[in-house]
């Protein structure tokens, strides 16, 4: 019973007994005594009424404390026990504020929880040992994927990406180009839809072709097609099915219903297609132009065959022959030059750390020249320089030049030096001793390279031309040194960073979630989907103030994603925003964002398209979501973007799960769930904490019979906090 009702009943009962007592006393008195007593009480009854007030206050206090300690205590303890039962790590419940009986019960529950944690740790250890071999296989697959030179993406039948390698990530990032927007949004990510990049009907058609081939008995069905992206890139796509892997009888006919997903191998053929188009145009121009020229030459030759042709006419026809033959020769020269340029651009160049190339050159020179490693000295080598080179060709050049220096100039040692210069890299082969004539340098550059018995038709100039670089000879008279300088292309800053990421061990295993094979959106509306099967964007905003309708603006958006009931910490969105107005000094200590930090940052109109793309095809989750959504809704008119996907609010869900708790602030919920709060009052930090809270809430909702998105939204709307308006 509510403590207020209990207090009211206590006061009412006291008043009834008081009236009964007065009535009994009044009944035993004579009329004269009663009249005399009435006159006496007429002046003091207000004082008697005031005397009842302490009794009323005491009753209210008593029943309130009784209700807090005895009536609500078991409910609060029950909520804490449910939270404890769903905890994924060691946790104890706090019962210090409860009654002694409940404290003893709580201590017993904590002892049982500690025993459960020990058993669970033992089970987890055994499971980890049993699954170690499976994880090793997954890591081997991921490592193999990372080494492939081709972009690979694996999807389930709904087009959800469940595996991709780093090459695919770089491929999509380069395809985005200018479309890459603030916040670092990329087109590829676990649980995202491949249809954001590739046309859904086209992929459906390709998958249907594979099913038809399987129905005809093809043992290894696949298909290939060309498609263009929204940014105009041309992709060659090879699609192969992912089978269930169930054992089949040898020679059994493939079953098209056995497909669980598909593998896409992607090649960006935009450049090669453009080159082929230009080459075709050159060939067409040569053919058509030569046909006309040959016709003119043939007519002129026929006229020249006449003996009685006048000298002026003969000279005219001879001029026609010379001009047409010259034009044909020029067209052929242009075609040859263009073909040569195409061959150079097709030569494969790879991103390579300059220090690695120098070390390889040191070893190769020493081996081929029959010297020890001390004869090849490493001088100044910049460890941060990345090159875009054909490493085999460059090593051949360095080895060839060093071998001729050792053989013809009887040097004791050479030096290698590497330095960055603007957008090029200088790789020097340095020696001390005899100078070299210009004619000798020219002959070494143009002679076919040979190393002992090995003959190579390429020259040093051929290799340098393929790199778009040059080689020259230079002397340092003050140091009595000379050197050959190879000017090579430098890998772009981003290319070097990404290449370093590919080579580092931290990048393995690559990005995958094989459990997504078991997920399918087909034939299910979102409201009927289980909460664990949905993809979520958990986000938070920092703002200039608390009044979105009165001009306050967003100054930061942070978000993370939950896919297959897993928090993808690396797939995050974080962006500062210039609000176009002042940031109140009183709010700066809360979020820590100063006017200097947002100066030069993009405006909200530039950032929202990025966030809209990041959150597409997911359910939005936020703490006190009504506040954040109001800011987004107010920007619909200016940006043309609507965030119309379903929204879940951890504030409302907390009120559903723990109706008897006094606080539903994010810190209080995190404390109850034993979640460490890092980066509080930063948009991304709050989004991460909210995501962890939401993941802990899902099993608690399931215990209450709330399993689907529709059930969660319906329960949340019934809480008191759903009435909040901004």
HUBELZI-V266502 format. One record per backbone hydrogen bond with DSSP energy under -1.0 kcal/mol. NH is the residue of the N-H (numbers start at 1). CO is the residue of the C=O. E is the energy in kcal/mol with one decimal. If there is no record, write none. Layout:
((NH,CO,E) (NH,CO,E))
//
This chain:
((6,2,-2.2) (7,3,-2.3) (8,4,-2.2) (9,5,-2.4) (10,6,-2.0) (11,7,-2.2) (12,8,-2.4) (13,9,-2.7) (14,10,-2.2) (15,11,-2.4) (16,12,-2.3) (17,13,-2.4) (18,14,-2.3) (19,15,-2.6) (20,16,-2.6) (21,17,-2.5) (22,18,-2.4) (23,19,-2.6) (24,20,-2.5) (25,21,-2.4) (26,22,-2.5) (27,23,-1.7) (28,24,-1.3) (34,30,-3.0) (35,31,-2.4) (36,32,-2.3) (37,33,-2.6) (38,34,-2.3) (39,35,-1.9) (40,36,-1.6) (41,37,-2.2) (42,38,-1.3) (45,41,-1.3) (48,44,-1.9) (49,45,-2.2) (50,46,-2.3) (51,47,-1.6) (53,50,-1.1) (56,52,-2.1) (57,53,-2.8) (58,54,-3.0) (59,55,-2.1) (60,56,-2.5) (61,57,-2.8) (62,58,-2.5) (63,59,-2.5) (64,60,-2.3) (65,61,-2.5) (66,62,-2.5) (67,63,-2.6) (68,64,-2.6) (69,65,-2.8) (70,66,-2.7) (71,66,-1.3) (72,67,-3.8) (76,72,-2.9) (77,73,-2.7) (78,74,-2.4) (79,75,-2.2) (80,76,-2.3) (81,77,-2.4) (82,78,-2.4) (83,79,-2.2) (84,80,-2.4) (85,81,-2.5) (86,82,-1.3) (98,95,-1.5) (103,99,-2.7) (104,100,-2.3) (105,101,-2.0) (106,102,-3.0) (107,103,-2.4) (108,104,-1.8) (109,105,-2.2) (110,106,-2.7) (111,107,-2.0) (112,108,-2.2) (113,109,-2.6) (114,110,-2.5) (115,111,-2.1) (116,112,-2.6) (117,113,-2.6) (118,114,-1.9) (119,115,-2.3) (120,116,-3.1) (121,117,-2.6) (122,118,-2.0) (123,119,-2.5) (124,120,-3.1) (125,121,-2.3) (126,122,-2.2) (127,123,-2.9) (128,124,-2.8) (129,125,-2.1) (130,126,-2.4) (131,127,-2.4) (135,131,-2.5) (136,132,-2.3) (137,133,-1.9) (138,134,-2.1) (139,135,-2.8) (140,136,-2.5) (141,137,-2.4) (142,138,-2.6) (143,139,-2.9) (144,140,-2.7) (145,141,-2.6) (146,142,-2.1) (147,143,-1.1) (151,266,-1.1) (153,264,-2.4) (154,163,-3.1) (155,262,-2.8) (156,160,-1.9) (159,156,-2.3) (161,192,-3.1) (162,154,-2.7) (163,154,-1.4) (164,511,-2.1) (165,152,-1.6) (169,165,-1.6) (170,166,-2.4) (171,167,-2.5) (172,168,-2.7) (173,169,-2.1) (174,170,-2.7) (175,171,-2.0) (176,172,-1.7) (177,173,-1.3) (179,176,-2.9) (180,177,-1.6) (184,181,-1.1) (191,161,-3.5) (192,189,-2.0) (194,159,-2.7) (196,193,-1.5) (197,194,-1.9) (198,194,-2.7) (203,199,-2.1) (204,200,-2.7) (205,201,-2.3) (206,202,-2.2) (207,203,-2.5) (208,204,-2.1) (209,205,-2.0) (210,206,-1.8) (211,207,-2.1) (212,208,-2.2) (213,209,-2.1) (214,210,-2.3) (215,211,-2.4) (216,212,-1.4) (217,214,-1.5) (218,213,-2.6) (223,239,-2.3) (225,237,-2.3) (227,235,-2.2) (229,233,-2.3) (232,229,-1.8) (235,227,-3.5) (236,267,-3.1) (237,225,-3.2) (238,265,-2.3) (239,223,-3.1) (240,263,-2.1) (242,261,-2.5) (244,258,-1.0) (252,249,-2.3) (258,255,-1.9) (259,256,-1.2) (260,242,-3.2) (262,155,-2.2) (263,240,-3.4) (264,153,-3.3) (265,238,-2.4) (266,151,-2.2) (267,236,-1.9) (269,234,-1.8) (273,269,-2.7) (274,270,-2.3) (275,271,-2.4) (276,272,-2.6) (277,273,-2.3) (278,274,-2.5) (279,275,-2.6) (280,276,-2.6) (281,277,-2.3) (282,278,-2.3) (283,279,-2.7) (284,280,-2.8) (285,281,-2.7) (286,282,-2.8) (287,283,-2.8) (288,284,-3.0) (289,285,-2.5) (290,286,-2.6) (291,287,-2.2) (292,288,-1.8) (293,289,-2.4) (294,290,-3.2) (295,291,-1.9) (296,292,-2.2) (297,293,-2.8) (298,294,-3.1) (299,295,-2.2) (300,296,-2.3) (301,297,-2.9) (302,298,-2.3) (303,299,-1.8) (304,300,-2.2) (306,303,-1.3) (314,310,-2.7) (315,311,-2.7) (316,312,-2.0) (317,313,-2.6) (318,314,-2.4) (319,315,-2.1) (320,316,-1.9) (321,317,-2.2) (322,318,-2.5) (323,319,-2.6) (324,320,-2.5) (325,321,-2.5) (326,322,-2.3) (327,323,-2.5) (328,324,-2.5) (329,325,-2.5) (330,326,-2.3) (331,327,-2.3) (332,328,-2.2) (333,329,-2.4) (334,330,-2.6) (335,331,-2.2) (336,332,-2.6) (337,333,-2.6) (338,334,-2.6) (339,335,-2.6) (340,336,-2.6) (341,337,-2.3) (342,338,-2.2) (343,339,-2.2) (344,340,-1.9) (345,341,-2.3) (346,342,-1.9) (350,389,-3.1) (352,387,-2.6) (354,385,-3.0) (357,353,-1.7) (358,354,-2.3) (359,355,-2.2) (360,356,-2.2) (361,357,-2.3) (362,358,-2.5) (363,359,-2.0) (364,360,-2.4) (365,361,-2.8) (366,362,-1.9) (367,363,-2.1) (368,364,-2.6) (369,365,-2.1) (371,366,-2.1) (375,372,-1.9) (376,373,-1.5) (377,414,-2.9) (379,416,-3.0) (382,418,-1.3) (385,382,-1.0) (387,352,-3.1) (388,489,-1.9) (389,350,-2.3) (394,390,-2.2) (395,391,-2.4) (396,392,-2.0) (397,393,-2.0) (398,394,-2.4) (399,395,-2.5) (400,396,-2.6) (401,397,-2.6) (402,398,-2.5) (403,399,-2.5) (404,400,-1.8) (405,401,-2.0) (406,402,-2.6) (407,403,-2.4) (408,404,-2.9) (409,405,-1.9) (414,375,-2.4) (415,430,-3.0) (416,377,-2.5) (417,428,-2.1) (418,380,-3.0) (419,426,-2.1) (421,424,-2.7) (424,421,-2.6) (425,488,-2.4) (426,419,-3.0) (427,486,-2.5) (428,417,-2.9) (429,484,-2.5) (430,415,-2.8) (431,482,-2.7) (441,437,-2.1) (442,438,-2.4) (443,439,-2.3) (444,440,-2.5) (445,441,-1.9) (446,442,-1.8) (447,443,-2.1) (449,458,-2.7) (451,454,-1.7) (454,451,-2.2) (456,449,-1.8) (461,445,-1.8) (463,459,-1.9) (464,460,-2.3) (465,461,-3.0) (466,462,-1.9) (468,465,-1.3) (469,464,-2.9) (472,485,-1.7) (474,483,-2.2) (476,481,-3.6) (481,476,-2.2) (482,431,-2.6) (483,474,-2.6) (484,429,-2.2) (485,472,-2.9) (486,427,-2.9) (487,470,-2.9) (488,425,-2.6) (490,423,-1.2) (491,386,-1.7) (496,492,-2.8) (497,493,-2.2) (498,494,-2.7) (499,495,-2.7) (500,496,-2.4) (501,497,-2.0) (502,498,-2.1) (503,499,-2.0) (504,500,-1.6) (507,504,-1.1) (508,505,-1.6) (513,162,-3.1) (516,513,-1.5) (517,514,-2.0) (518,515,-1.8) (519,516,-1.4) (524,521,-1.7) (529,526,-1.4) (531,707,-2.8) (533,530,-1.3) (534,531,-1.0) (536,562,-2.9) (537,619,-2.6) (538,560,-2.4) (539,621,-2.4) (540,558,-2.2) (542,556,-2.3) (544,553,-2.4) (550,547,-1.6) (551,548,-1.0) (552,547,-1.7) (555,542,-3.3) (556,542,-1.5) (557,575,-2.0) (558,540,-2.3) (559,573,-2.8) (560,538,-2.3) (562,536,-2.3) (563,566,-2.3) (566,563,-1.1) (568,561,-2.8) (569,567,-1.2) (572,570,-1.6) (573,559,-2.8) (575,557,-2.2) (577,555,-2.4) (578,602,-2.2) (587,584,-1.2) (591,587,-1.8) (592,588,-3.1) (598,594,-1.1) (601,598,-1.8) (606,603,-1.4) (607,603,-1.5) (608,604,-2.6) (611,607,-2.3) (612,608,-3.1) (613,609,-2.0) (614,610,-2.3) (615,611,-2.4) (618,615,-1.1) (619,535,-2.6) (620,646,-2.5) (621,537,-2.3) (622,648,-1.8) (627,624,-1.4) (629,625,-3.1) (630,626,-1.4) (631,627,-1.2) (632,628,-1.6) (633,629,-2.8) (634,630,-1.9) (635,632,-1.1) (636,633,-1.4) (639,635,-2.1) (640,636,-2.5) (644,642,-1.2) (648,620,-2.7) (650,622,-1.9) (653,649,-2.4) (654,650,-1.9) (655,651,-1.5) (656,652,-1.6) (657,653,-2.5) (658,654,-3.3) (661,658,-1.4) (669,665,-2.5) (670,666,-2.6) (671,667,-2.3) (672,668,-2.3) (673,669,-2.0) (674,671,-1.1) (675,670,-3.1) (682,679,-1.5) (686,682,-2.9) (687,683,-2.0) (688,684,-2.3) (689,685,-2.1) (690,686,-2.8) (691,687,-2.2) (692,688,-2.1) (693,689,-2.6) (694,690,-2.7) (695,691,-2.3) (696,692,-1.7) (697,693,-1.5) (698,694,-1.6) (701,697,-2.6) (702,698,-1.9) (703,699,-1.6) (705,702,-1.6) (706,701,-2.8) (709,529,-1.9) (710,527,-2.1) (712,708,-2.1) (713,709,-2.5) (714,710,-2.2) (715,711,-2.3) (716,712,-2.2) (717,713,-2.0) (719,716,-1.5) (723,720,-1.7) (724,721,-1.7))
//
